[in-house]
Amino acid sequence: MFNVALLEWFRENGRDLPWRQTRDPYAIWLSEIILQQTQVKQGWEYWERFMHRWPTVEALAAATEDEVLREWQGLGYYSRARNLHHAAKQIVALGHFPNTLEEIKQLKGVGDYTAAAIGSIAFGLPAAVVDGNVYRVLARHFGIDTPINTTEGKKLFAALAQELLPPNEAAAYNQAIMDFGAVQCTPQSPKCMECMLAESCEAMRSGRVNELPVKLKTLKVTERHLIYIYIRCQGQTAIRRRGSGDIWQGLWEPVLVDAESAVPPTARLLRQNVKHVLTHRVLYAHFYLLETDKRPKLPSDYIWIAESALDNYALPRLIEVLLSFLPK
């Protein structure tokens, strides 16, 4: 049987990850939020950093949003950090970590997949996870070509995943199928020739491994151009916090202008067309340095700080890259 073989594979090949050495729902929840859009190798370091600085949900809830965003810096998708902080406060207000699927889903930033992962791993709830790895494994093994990003596909895969879940081994099975997709049945160059499920795999039999799962192309990638000016004025610089309704909400950036004509003639171009790729768009940034002894007039949302204090502010990855071009 598929699930029996998967559990056997997991016992021999499952990844040894630190959040699997505990049943602490806080540690498990933290790992799931970090890994939502992040590879395990990178996420591991951040998980350890968060657990060291805030070992309990109460400690995380007591932190400021700036502190959380600063610790998150470099992971991207910063709404996850804001949701994490908000949810920590929800948990503290509740008085305990929620232990039912419906309660877990009430946490900010937690959807069906994350709730099933936390519920099954921390509390043994019989809820099947469905993520990219699960879609791929099930689509290939059972030869399903229904697009995974359609309503029909989501319902079909969710029902199949739940049907295959051994109720008494939910945690092990969910981790097994995720690991199997991550290290064996990978998106590119899957290890089919050494797969214990090869004989029963429909995609292997029909030669469609590279065609499954099917996903409809709906994403339109757009370009965006940004012009930044780093002001160096007697050991200080000007930054502002980005507002809501756009990328990098709550993070800090140097002076942003709308057009090249707004760049002071005394500013020096350090880099142009620095490329930065996001999920829905590609950014191209020009970066200028303005060295002056007199503070220029800026909009009221900019603040002046010591250049040496920049590390205390959470910055988007693109801004970190741009700052690396500054002359010392």
Disulfide bonds with the S-S distance in Angstrom:
none
